[in-house]
């Protein structure tokens, strides 16, 4: 996908947040902070690769219903934290009249998540800031929206430029097709891109 990506067979948006230029000329360290899509999909081969990363802490940002429906990453030598990012259901929009309309829709949704899900986002950020927790990975379903907010807050807090924060967010687009194809193959009824938003 890109130079930050960590390749797995069943997880498509797993990447290292290291290497970004931060405040005072420093650089975010590689191998300490990762973002991902749904880690419950890791099979035996994927779990072996995951273990090589030395992850100490997994922060799961999904709703309780999503965890109940899909399960969670299998237990191993790491701490598991469920930080449910509460947010209203997203209004269904089948298409947008323009790119500007899509951006406005997402901005409104992300503001809702930041407000309603502030407690869980705060827990995730405190965990990321704890040196004893590293290496840390945080994830949701697609690894784009809830995970994107936590990644953006983290990088911005470290002094990473807004352009680099935006570029990191955009990398999730490259993983979308593999992610949704995986779900479509296992959930032929309905659009998997919206199934997760209906979980409570």
Secondary structure, DSSP 8 states (H G I E B T S, - for coil): --TTB---SS----EE-TT-B-GGG-B--TTSEEEES-GGG--HHHHHHHHHTT--EEEE-S-HHHHHHH------SSEEEE-----------S--SSHHHHHHHHHHHHHHHHHHTHHHHHHHHHHHH-GGG-SEEEE-SSSSSHHHHHHHHHHHHTT--HHHHHHHHHGGGGGHHHHHHHHHHH--SS-HHHHGGG--
